[in-house]
Amino acid sequence: MNVDGRSLLKKLTRRNEFYVFLVLLALCLLIEIRSGQFFSPNNLVDIASAMIVPGLFAIGAFLVIISGGIDVSFPALASLTMYATTKMLLDANYQGGATLPIAIALVIGALLGAFNGLFIGYFKLPTLIVTLGTSSVFKGLMQGALNSKQLTIIPPGMRKWGTTALFIARNPVSGLTSRMYITLIAFLVVLALVFVMLRFTMFGRGIYAIGGSEVSAHRAGFNVIRTKVIMYVLVGMIASLAGIIRASMMQQAHPTNMLGMEMNIIAGVVLGGTAITGGRGTLTGCMLGTLLIVIVENSMILLGIPTSWRSVFTGVLIIVGTGVSAYQMIVMNRTKRVRRPKKGVKA
Amino acid sequence: MTSPRTLQQAQRLYRSDRHMWRLIIMIVAWMIFMAITRFRKFYTLINFQTMAAQFPEFGLMSLGIMLTMITGGIDLSVVGTANLTSILMAFLLINLTTASGGLPVYAIPLVFVLALLLGATFGFFNGILVSKFHIPPILATMGSGELFTGICMAITNGNAISKFSRTYANTINNRIFSLIPVQLVIFSIMAVIIWFLLSKTAYGSKLYLLGTSETVARFSGLKTNRLLIKTYVLSGICAALGGMIMLANYNSARADYGTVYTLQCVLIVVLGGVNPVGGSGKISGVVLAIILLRVLETGLNRFPKISSYYISLIWGGVLILVMVLNYFTEHAKVKTTQAGGSHE
């Protein structure tokens, strides 16, 4: 296959990421034309900061969708770990740095993730149902057993970590400044690790294989149960990291304000071209899709559209985005009668 | 020697529909527990009437989700549909409200007919997305649900719409023969219609076939697209009715009422024994699951010391427990069929 301009273009137009990228570009340009503020340094920094927590959640949701499942428990999981960690450290009057809170959160997150993995991996129950159940359980544990209230004080180590600026961007016109938080590095590190894992490790390829066909993956020698359990542990850890970052950046532990994020996150992942049936999708697309959702949620004001219209746009975006990719599939199957549509091959 | 025989019969009865019996046993056990601990506070007529007035709003939505789940899909837009319908109808009721604060005689029937039409339209929209555009149902309805909620937010700015005549709420909150709540009647009518459709008509059999295998359904000559659209229209109608009951129960409409219902309804449907992959599920199971959840929650509220937040812990726990039990019985079944060749 020679990679001249034409075939490259052909290759690009086949890929969903390309279209998401075009939509993203169009949206950015539209906002820039309307407001002249989009490409200002402080707005870009603001968007990058707003991307940290949804981005981490999206990585977790992406892994689960690739493996053929769907996870709706990550906001509850993150809220529970975040709250439990903060509460524990406050009660102990912890004054140290941010390492211990992160470590505790990761351990709790891993345990809760293993809980998900146990039911999904060993009992082979449908992911949507299990995570619905566990998200209910996590919420109950947090609000019932821990009797959660909004904590307006968080340990100083966490606060410092969440507010330390990597650099400060200034808008030359309005003089507004925005801080680029150091937590961005945590996000980028996770992103890089997951990228390498998915691309170069047997475990990562196993996740794709399971999503494509569980039976085939098993026949090919993948340990399906172990891969799934480890994956859910990882997803739990990523989600709890997002939770602790959220609390640190907001400088308070609000038990419920992460709940309800799951639908938008999943929407972003799927907009990026990840097949909801599993087995197909790229991390690049997932990030582009999430960025699209984040920009829509944060930049409506710059467009002069009242924030009450936000959900309308998100809804249209989901329908159009998934509709286009579904339609592409139909056309592809019609023109190239090689592969049959893999409808109903859901785990 | 009657006792072994009755035991055997009971065992056979239990095995005929394990899932349903398991739910019944749970309800009975909880009722006994309530009878022992809080008899006076729980076993009152008014308590049962309140419960019967509360569950139809999410019960109706669950019925819609059940239908779509039998086809192998799901409907996550029920709450959006319900809210959009109730908000639009609330605006209509405001216009219909007379100067004296009453409503004309035709108002309530008119509102209900329009609500059904609206629900059907929203459902039709979902059905087109799922059938013609082949968007996976979970995404299509998630998107349309977000869209409907968004429209609600845009037209109300997030405020509650409430300044319509109290006559509407009073009518729906009435009790027939001062005994049966109207909400329960609406729910029962819809449940009977759906039961009839599922078990007595060709539509029902086609639905199960479609859920079991879409390919087989298509090659059997079924018009799968029309079938799917009909199902989502039905689901939309159920959701719209649920919305009308919410409108009466809160005496107002708002874009973010009932947001917890989406996942709660999915939970109910699965708890009721509907397979999320499609092809199986009975309305009796779903109705039992609705009752179980309502009884659990109301019962728990009779213990003021226990935080009401534990209810979500219990729901999740019950859901996972039932699924794990199903896993074990199914595995036992597979083993016996492999070993002895018994067919069940």
Interface residues (C-beta under 8 A of the other chain):
Chain A: I70 V72 F119 F123 K124 L125 P126 L128 I129 V130 L132 G133 T134 S135 S136 V137 F138 K139 G140 L141 Q143 G144 A145 N147 G260 M263 I266 A267 V270 I276 T277 P306 S308 W309 R310 S311 V312 F313 T314 G315 V316 L317 I318 I319 T322 G323 A326 Y327 M329 I330 P341 K343 G344 K346
Chain B: G72 L76 L129 F133 H134 I135 P136 I138 L139 A140 M142 G143 S144 G145 E146 L147 F148 T149 G150 I151 M153 A154 N157 G158 S213 E214 T215 T259 L263 V266 L267 V270 P276 V277 I306 S307 Y309 Y310 I311 S312 L313 I314 W315 G316 G317 L319 I320 M323 V324 Y327
